[in-house]
Amino acid sequence: ALPILAQMEECQGRVSLLGTETLPDADAQLFLLVMKVKSLTAECNQWHKRTPEIISTDQEPLFRLGKQEMRKTNRDLEIMLSSVRTKNRKLKNVLKKELQWLDEQQQLEKALTLKIGRA
């Protein structure tokens, strides 16, 4: 039994030999697509035949890695939350200033309207 890489190289060699024929453009595209499908199907079948290698039966390393990933994700989320809160505070300050400006403009409009009405 040949290793998977050797089998794949052998198949690729056969495909490259078959691809040396001269075909019209439309036929060539179809031929290449069919060959690609066959190649991918063969590769997929090889992967399905493989049995996964068991790295370790001890789940402690996986648990530690998962815990580290959770801590990293938690830190990233805390940083993001802090950033969002800071942005919200800045937006609230901008809104407060804009509302104050609007109120001043409305008061100015009322004062001008009264003055024009008296004239």
N, C-alpha and C positions, 0 to 999 in steps of 0.2 A: 504494500500500500504506500503510495507516494504521499508526501506531506501536502497539505492544502496549497501552499505557495507554489510548489512544483507543478501540481495539477493545474493551477490557474495559469502559470506561465505556458504550460503545454497547450492549454485551450486558447490562450491569446495568440500563440504561434500559429495554430491552425486557422484562427479567424483572420490573422494578417495574411496568410497564404491565400485564403478564399477571397479576400478583398482585392487581389491584384487584377481581377478581370476588369475589362473596360465595359461599362454599361452606360446607357443614356442617363442624363441627369436625374430624371424622375425615378427611373428604375434604381439608380445608384442610391438615392436617398432612401427609398423603400428598403432596399437591400441592407443598407447600413442600420436602419432602424430595427429591422428584423434581427440582424446579427447582434445588435445591442441588447434587444429583449432576450435573446437566447443566452447571451453572455451573463446578463444580470440574473436570469432564472437559474443558470448553472451555479453562479456564485451564491445565490440565495439557498439553493438546495444544499450546497456544501456547508453553509452556516447552520442549516437545520439539522444536518447529520452530526454536527459537533456536540459533545456534551460539555457543559461548563465545568471548568476546573474549580474545585472547592479550595478557596484560599485558606480558610481557617474555620475550625468549628468553634473556636473561642469567640464569643460575641462581645467581649470586653473592648477590643480595639475598635469595632464598629460603633459601639456605644460611645466611646470617647470621641471618635470623629464626629458622630452626630451631635454630641454635646458641644463640641467646638464650633460646628457650623451654626447651631442654634444661638450660641453666644455672639458669634460674628453677626448673624442676622439681627439679633436683638440690638446690638450696638448700632448697626446701620439704620435700623428703624428709629432708635432714639435720636440719632443725628438728624434724620429726616424730620421727625416730629419737632425737634428744637428749631430747625430751619423754618418749618411751616408756621410755628408759633411766632417767631421773630417777624416773619413776613406779615402775618396777620396783625401784629402790633403796629407795624409801620403803616399798613393799609388803614387801620383804625385812626391813626394820627392824621393821615392824609384826608380821610373822610371828615374828621372833626374840623380840620382847617377849611375844607371845601364848604362844609355846612355853615361855618362861621362867615366865610366870604359871601355865601349866598344870602345869609341873614342880613349882612351889612348892605348888600346890593338892593335887597327888598326894602330895607329901611330908607335908603337913599332914594329909591324910586318913589316911595310914599311921600317923602319930604318934597321932592321935585314936583310931584303931582299936586300936592297941596299948594305949593308956591305958585305953580302955573294957574291953578284954579282960582286963586285970589287976585291974580293980575288982571 
